[in-house]
């Protein structure tokens, strides 16, 4: 159902919160490790002698951190987001710096650095940013989610080139230190200035905005109630599958293009298109979610990476590669928006932090296991063709399963 709302006063009231959350996503755990993984792959493996599978297995340690997502959500629900965000931003920056200092010592030192980063950075994940934005936006929650989550897309647009420049200038170890310093200088001051303490919300959602006599933050299901709802598992399994395919394609796009004869320099330039597509996907998706039934929109958008797989099978030209990257990036941009929006609409805001934290585990589990699986198959076959055929079938199954969610409980 189309239901436009032209009152954008929520954005003017909450500009500082929106800006902080946007920058926090741009330089958070969901952006820096993910979008620079492919750029670090070549230099690290060449310098250390590790295989591609050994290197990409490090990303799986990010999965360890996602199990702290529900705890982060609980802290946000109970104590507010301000200090959770501030402490985690500082810890995430420190972990990146430590990875640069000790990660080259051995493979297990490198893995330990990634494990530390995964845990330390959970307070910079979408769990916290959608938590605070969801409590300050009602009329345009989908669009607000899209703007904030587009922060990682902005990093995807310039992050690979920034990392490539840093690696060529200072080496891969110092490049991790460089990225850690950026985290300290960008989102941390904004969080200190703009994020409100619990009980000091700058702009709480009013009853008039929610269209009910019950405040939005008091409505919804507990985590236990959500776990008895079939829709919780449909959302979790669907996005575990989608995240596996999208993360595998993005993290392996550069070596995939190189096997098709595209030079690394051209491949890095093409990877910048991912960021453009992620930004467009998140903002466009956010606007659609406010106006149409979310599962239908999601099913349509999440079919795009299946088309990308067909384009990437066999030899690929630069033009075909650009289209495929845009399609994959568009889907990547939609993922976090859709999960956050579906969680808020089907389970409410009462225990949103904990519920989204658990769903985030499913989302990131798919993303975390993809790189080593793709890397192992590439090491074995020297090609990604079998995976591309498999994903072309898997994406539609996951997308169409969302159509079983039914009407929103409060509609």
C-alpha positions as CSV (number, residue, x, y, z in Angstrom):
1,X,0.0,0.0,0.0
2,X,1.4,3.4,-0.9
3,X,1.3,5.8,2.0
4,X,3.6,8.8,1.4
5,X,4.3,11.2,4.3
6,X,5.8,14.6,3.5
7,X,6.4,15.7,7.1
8,X,10.2,15.5,7.4
9,X,10.5,17.3,10.8
10,X,12.0,14.1,12.3
11,X,15.1,14.7,10.3
12,X,15.6,18.3,11.4
13,X,15.1,17.3,15.1
14,X,17.4,14.4,15.0
15,X,20.1,15.6,12.6
16,X,23.0,15.1,15.0
17,X,21.9,11.5,15.8
18,X,21.5,10.7,12.1
19,X,25.0,12.1,11.3
20,X,26.7,10.3,14.1
21,X,25.0,7.0,13.2
22,X,25.9,7.5,9.5
23,X,29.6,8.1,10.2
24,X,29.6,5.3,12.8
25,X,28.4,2.9,10.1
26,X,30.9,4.3,7.6
27,X,33.9,3.5,9.9
28,X,32.4,0.5,11.8
29,X,32.8,-3.3,12.0
30,X,30.3,-3.8,9.1
31,X,32.4,-1.7,6.7
32,X,36.1,-1.6,7.2
33,X,37.0,-5.3,7.6
34,X,34.5,-6.3,4.9
35,X,35.2,-3.9,2.1
36,X,39.0,-3.9,2.5
37,X,39.4,-7.7,2.7
38,X,39.9,-8.2,-1.0
39,X,42.5,-5.4,-1.2
40,X,44.6,-6.8,1.7
41,X,44.4,-10.4,0.3
42,X,47.1,-10.1,-2.3
43,X,49.7,-8.1,-0.3
44,X,49.2,-10.2,2.9
45,X,49.4,-13.6,1.2
46,X,52.4,-12.5,-0.9
47,X,54.2,-11.2,2.1
48,X,53.5,-14.1,4.5
49,X,53.1,-17.1,2.1
50,X,49.7,-17.9,3.5
51,X,47.1,-19.4,1.1
52,X,44.0,-17.4,0.0
53,X,41.9,-19.8,2.2
54,X,44.1,-19.2,5.2
55,X,43.9,-15.5,4.8
56,X,40.2,-15.3,4.2
57,X,39.5,-17.6,7.2
58,X,40.4,-14.6,9.3
59,X,37.1,-13.0,8.3
60,X,35.2,-15.9,9.9
61,X,36.4,-14.7,13.3
62,X,34.0,-11.8,12.8
63,X,31.3,-14.3,13.4
64,X,32.6,-14.7,16.9
65,X,31.8,-11.1,17.6
66,X,28.2,-11.3,16.4
67,X,27.4,-13.6,19.3
68,X,27.9,-10.5,21.5
69,X,25.2,-8.7,19.4
70,X,22.3,-9.7,21.6
71,X,24.3,-8.6,24.7
72,X,25.0,-5.2,23.0
73,X,21.3,-4.9,22.2
74,X,20.4,-5.7,25.8
75,X,22.8,-3.0,27.1
76,X,21.3,-0.5,24.6
77,X,17.7,-1.5,25.6
78,X,18.6,-1.2,29.3
79,X,21.2,1.6,29.6
80,X,20.9,3.5,26.3
81,X,23.3,3.7,23.3
82,X,25.6,6.5,24.2
83,X,28.3,4.9,26.3
84,X,28.0,1.5,24.5
85,X,28.8,3.3,21.2
86,X,31.6,5.5,22.7
87,X,33.4,2.6,24.4
88,X,33.1,0.3,21.4
89,X,34.3,2.8,18.9
90,X,37.4,3.3,21.0
91,X,37.9,-0.4,21.4
92,X,37.4,-1.1,17.7
93,X,40.0,1.5,16.7
94,X,42.5,0.0,19.2
95,X,42.0,-3.5,17.8
96,X,42.8,-2.3,14.3
97,X,45.9,-0.6,15.5
98,X,47.0,-3.8,17.4
99,X,46.3,-5.9,14.3
100,X,48.8,-3.8,12.4
101,X,51.3,-4.1,15.2
102,X,51.3,-7.8,15.8
103,X,49.2,-9.4,13.0
104,X,52.3,-10.2,10.9
105,X,54.0,-12.2,13.6
106,X,52.2,-15.5,12.8
107,X,49.0,-16.7,11.3
108,X,47.5,-17.3,14.7
109,X,48.5,-13.8,15.8
110,X,46.7,-12.5,12.7
111,X,43.6,-14.6,13.7
112,X,43.8,-13.4,17.3
113,X,43.8,-9.8,16.0
114,X,40.7,-10.4,14.0
115,X,38.9,-12.1,16.9
116,X,39.7,-9.1,19.1
117,X,38.4,-6.7,16.5
118,X,35.2,-8.8,16.0
119,X,34.3,-8.6,19.7
120,X,35.5,-5.0,20.3
121,X,33.7,-3.6,17.3
122,X,30.2,-4.9,18.0
123,X,29.1,-1.6,19.4
124,X,29.8,-0.1,16.0
125,X,27.6,-2.6,14.2
126,X,24.1,-1.9,12.7
127,X,22.6,-3.3,16.0
128,X,23.4,0.0,17.8
129,X,22.9,2.5,15.0
130,X,19.4,1.0,14.1
131,X,18.6,0.9,17.8
132,X,19.0,4.6,18.4
133,X,17.5,5.6,15.0
134,X,14.5,3.4,15.5
135,X,13.7,5.1,18.8
136,X,13.9,8.6,17.2
137,X,12.0,8.0,13.9
138,X,8.5,6.7,13.4
139,X,7.1,8.3,10.2
140,X,10.2,7.8,8.1
141,X,11.9,5.0,9.9
142,X,12.7,3.1,6.7
143,X,14.3,6.1,5.1
144,X,16.3,6.9,8.3
145,X,17.6,3.4,8.4
146,X,18.5,3.6,4.8
147,X,20.5,6.9,5.2
148,X,22.3,5.6,8.3
149,X,23.2,2.2,6.9
150,X,24.3,3.8,3.6
151,X,27.4,4.9,5.6
152,X,29.0,1.6,5.0
153,X,28.2,2.0,1.3
154,X,30.1,5.4,1.3
155,X,33.1,3.6,2.8
156,X,32.7,0.9,0.1
157,X,33.0,3.6,-2.5
158,X,36.3,5.0,-1.4
159,X,37.6,2.4,1.2
160,X,39.2,0.0,-1.3
161,X,41.1,2.7,-3.0
162,X,42.1,4.3,0.3
163,X,43.4,0.9,1.6
164,X,45.2,0.2,-1.7
165,X,46.9,3.6,-1.5
166,X,47.9,3.0,2.2
167,X,49.2,-0.4,1.4
168,X,51.3,0.8,-1.5
169,X,52.6,3.7,0.5
170,X,53.3,2.1,4.0
171,X,52.7,-1.6,3.7
172,X,49.7,-3.7,4.9
173,X,50.6,-3.6,8.6
174,X,50.8,0.2,8.8
175,X,47.6,0.4,6.8
176,X,45.6,-1.3,9.6
177,X,47.1,1.2,12.0
178,X,46.1,4.0,9.6
179,X,42.5,2.7,9.5
180,X,42.4,2.5,13.3
181,X,43.4,6.2,13.6
182,X,40.7,7.2,11.2
183,X,38.1,5.5,13.5
184,X,39.4,7.4,16.5
185,X,39.2,10.8,14.7
186,X,35.9,10.5,12.8
187,X,33.0,8.7,14.6
188,X,34.3,9.0,18.2
189,X,34.0,12.8,18.6
190,X,30.5,12.8,17.0
191,X,29.3,10.1,19.4
192,X,30.6,12.2,22.4
193,X,28.9,15.3,21.1
194,X,25.5,14.1,19.7
195,X,24.4,10.8,21.2
196,X,21.9,11.4,24.1
197,X,22.2,9.5,27.4
198,X,19.4,7.2,28.4
199,X,16.5,9.3,29.8
200,X,17.8,12.4,27.9
201,X,16.5,11.6,24.5
202,X,16.6,14.7,22.3
203,X,13.4,13.8,20.4
204,X,11.4,10.8,21.6
205,X,8.8,9.4,19.3
206,X,5.4,10.9,20.2
207,X,2.1,9.0,20.4
208,X,0.8,11.2,17.5
209,X,3.6,9.9,15.3
210,X,3.0,6.3,16.0
211,X,-0.8,6.6,15.5
212,X,-1.6,4.8,18.8
213,X,-2.1,5.7,22.5
214,X,0.7,3.4,23.4
215,X,4.3,4.8,23.0
216,X,6.3,3.0,20.3
217,X,9.1,1.9,22.7
218,X,6.5,0.2,25.0
219,X,5.0,-1.9,22.2
220,X,6.2,-5.2,20.8
221,X,7.4,-8.7,21.7
222,X,10.1,-9.8,24.1
223,X,12.9,-11.9,22.7
224,X,11.3,-15.0,24.1
225,X,8.1,-14.3,22.3
226,X,9.9,-13.6,19.1
227,X,11.6,-16.9,19.3
228,X,8.2,-18.7,19.2
229,X,7.2,-16.8,16.0
230,X,7.9,-18.6,12.7
231,X,8.6,-15.3,11.1
232,X,11.7,-14.9,13.2
233,X,13.2,-18.0,11.6
234,X,12.1,-17.1,8.1
235,X,13.9,-13.8,8.4
236,X,17.0,-15.3,9.9
237,X,17.4,-18.2,7.5
238,X,16.6,-16.1,4.4
239,X,19.2,-13.5,5.2
240,X,21.8,-16.0,6.3
241,X,21.5,-17.4,2.8
242,X,21.5,-14.0,1.1
243,X,24.4,-12.7,3.2
244,X,26.5,-15.8,2.3
245,X,26.1,-15.2,-1.4
246,X,26.5,-11.5,-1.4
247,X,29.5,-11.5,1.0
248,X,31.2,-14.2,-0.9
249,X,30.8,-12.4,-4.2
250,X,32.0,-9.0,-2.8
251,X,35.0,-10.4,-0.9
252,X,36.1,-12.4,-3.9
253,X,35.2,-10.0,-6.6
254,X,38.7,-8.8,-7.2
255,X,40.3,-12.3,-7.7
256,X,37.2,-13.3,-9.6
257,X,37.7,-10.4,-12.1
258,X,41.5,-11.2,-12.3
259,X,40.7,-14.8,-13.4
260,X,38.6,-13.2,-16.2
261,X,41.6,-11.3,-17.4
262,X,40.8,-7.9,-15.8
263,X,43.9,-6.2,-14.4
264,X,44.0,-5.6,-10.6
265,X,44.2,-1.8,-11.0
266,X,41.0,-1.9,-13.2
267,X,39.4,-4.4,-10.8
268,X,40.0,-2.1,-7.8
269,X,38.5,0.8,-9.7
270,X,35.4,-1.3,-10.6
271,X,35.1,-2.3,-6.9
272,X,34.3,1.4,-6.1
273,X,31.0,0.8,-7.9
274,X,29.9,-1.4,-5.0
275,X,29.8,1.6,-2.7
276,X,27.7,3.6,-5.2
277,X,25.3,0.7,-5.4
278,X,25.2,0.1,-1.7
279,X,24.4,3.8,-1.1
280,X,21.7,3.8,-3.7
281,X,20.3,0.4,-2.5
282,X,20.0,1.5,1.1
283,X,18.4,4.9,0.5
284,X,16.1,3.6,-2.2
285,X,15.1,0.6,-0.2
286,X,14.5,2.7,2.9
287,X,12.1,4.9,1.0
288,X,10.2,2.0,-0.5
289,X,9.9,0.3,2.9
290,X,8.0,3.3,4.3
291,X,5.5,3.0,1.4
292,X,5.0,-0.6,0.4
293,X,4.8,-4.1,2.0
294,X,8.4,-4.8,3.0
295,X,8.5,-8.6,2.1
296,X,7.4,-7.9,-1.5
297,X,10.0,-5.1,-2.0
298,X,12.7,-7.3,-0.4
299,X,11.9,-10.3,-2.6
300,X,12.2,-8.2,-5.8
301,X,15.4,-6.5,-4.8
302,X,17.1,-9.6,-3.5
303,X,16.8,-11.3,-6.9
304,X,19.4,-8.9,-8.4
305,X,22.5,-10.8,-7.3
306,X,21.2,-13.9,-9.2
307,X,21.3,-11.9,-12.4
308,X,24.9,-10.8,-11.4
309,X,25.9,-14.5,-11.1
310,X,24.8,-15.2,-14.7
311,X,26.8,-12.2,-15.9
312,X,29.9,-13.4,-14.1
313,X,29.9,-17.0,-15.4
314,X,32.6,-17.5,-18.0
315,X,34.6,-14.6,-19.4
316,X,33.5,-11.1,-18.4
317,X,34.1,-7.7,-20.0
318,X,34.6,-4.6,-18.0
319,X,31.1,-3.5,-18.9
320,X,29.6,-6.8,-17.7
321,X,31.7,-6.7,-14.6
322,X,30.4,-3.2,-13.8
323,X,26.8,-4.2,-14.2
324,X,27.3,-7.3,-12.0
325,X,29.0,-5.3,-9.3
326,X,26.2,-2.8,-9.3
327,X,23.6,-5.5,-8.9
328,X,25.5,-7.2,-6.1
329,X,26.1,-3.9,-4.4
330,X,22.5,-3.0,-4.6
331,X,21.5,-6.2,-2.8
332,X,24.2,-5.6,-0.2
333,X,22.8,-2.2,0.4
334,X,19.3,-3.6,1.0
335,X,20.2,-6.4,3.4
336,X,20.7,-4.5,6.7
337,X,17.8,-2.1,5.9
338,X,15.4,-4.9,5.3
339,X,16.3,-7.0,8.4
340,X,16.2,-3.9,10.7
341,X,12.9,-2.8,9.2
342,X,11.3,-6.2,9.4
343,X,12.4,-6.7,13.0
344,X,10.9,-3.3,14.0
345,X,7.6,-4.0,12.2
346,X,7.0,-7.6,13.1
347,X,8.4,-7.6,16.6
348,X,8.2,-3.9,17.7
349,X,10.6,-1.8,19.7
350,X,10.2,-3.2,23.2
351,X,13.1,-5.6,22.9
352,X,14.4,-4.5,19.5
353,X,18.1,-4.4,20.5
354,X,18.1,-8.1,21.6
355,X,15.9,-9.3,18.8
356,X,17.8,-7.6,16.1
357,X,21.0,-8.7,17.8
358,X,20.1,-12.3,17.4
359,X,19.0,-11.8,13.8
360,X,22.2,-10.1,13.1
361,X,24.0,-13.3,14.1
362,X,22.3,-15.1,11.2
363,X,23.0,-12.3,8.8
364,X,26.7,-12.1,9.7
365,X,27.1,-15.9,10.0
366,X,26.3,-16.1,6.3
367,X,28.7,-13.3,5.6
368,X,31.5,-14.7,7.8
369,X,31.5,-18.3,6.4
370,X,31.4,-17.2,2.8
371,X,35.0,-15.9,2.2
372,X,36.8,-19.1,3.4
373,X,34.3,-21.3,1.5
374,X,34.8,-19.3,-1.7
375,X,38.6,-19.3,-1.1
376,X,38.7,-23.0,-0.6
377,X,36.8,-23.7,-3.8
378,X,39.0,-21.3,-5.7
379,X,42.1,-23.0,-4.3
380,X,40.7,-26.4,-5.4
381,X,39.2,-25.5,-8.8
382,X,41.0,-22.3,-9.8
383,X,37.6,-21.0,-10.7
384,X,34.4,-19.7,-9.1
385,X,32.0,-21.0,-11.9
386,X,30.5,-23.8,-9.8
387,X,29.7,-21.4,-7.0
388,X,28.1,-18.9,-9.4
389,X,25.7,-21.5,-10.7
390,X,24.8,-22.6,-7.2
391,X,24.1,-19.0,-6.0
392,X,22.0,-18.3,-9.1
393,X,19.6,-20.9,-7.8
394,X,20.0,-20.1,-4.0
395,X,19.2,-16.3,-4.2
396,X,15.7,-16.7,-5.6
397,X,14.8,-19.4,-3.0
398,X,15.8,-17.1,-0.1
399,X,14.1,-14.0,-1.6
400,X,10.7,-15.6,-2.3
401,X,10.6,-17.2,1.2
402,X,10.1,-13.7,2.6
403,X,6.6,-13.6,1.0
404,X,5.4,-16.0,3.7
405,X,5.8,-13.4,6.5
406,X,2.2,-12.1,6.1
407,X,0.7,-8.8,7.3
408,X,2.4,-6.6,9.9
409,X,1.0,-7.4,13.4
410,X,0.0,-3.8,14.0
411,X,-1.6,-3.2,10.6
